[in-house]
Amino acid sequence: GLSAVAPDAFPAPGGTAPTWAVVLLLVLRTGYSVVAGFAAARIARGTQWAVQVAIGLLLLTGIVVQVGAWDQLPVWYHLTFLAAIVPAAAFGARRAAETS
C-alpha cells in the first residue's frame, strides 16, 4: 500500500529506499506489533500464555520475513525491527489489560 502512495520511496528489488521510508516502515510495523499484542490480550481475556504464544509467533514470523528481505533493507532496520517486536507486543497486551 505504501508503494502505491509513494512509488519513489520503495524502489524495485535491488534498489535503495530513502531513510525516511525505512523509518516509516519501522514505525508502522512496530505499531502493528502493538496492535497484535493488544488484540491477543483482548481475545485471550487475561490468559497470559495465549499472549506469549502470539508474541512468539510474531517473533518467528518477523525473523522469517527479515531473513527473506535481508538484501532489500539496511541491517539496522532488520535488527531494530526484531528487537522491537517483543516489547511492542507486550506493551499492547498491557494496555489491553489496563483498559478492560
Secondary structure by P-SEA (a helix, b strand, c coil): ccccccccccccccccccaaaaaaaaaaaaaaaaaaaaaaaaaacccaaaaaaaaaaaaaaaaaaaaaacccccaaaaaaaaaaaaaaaaaaaaaaaaac
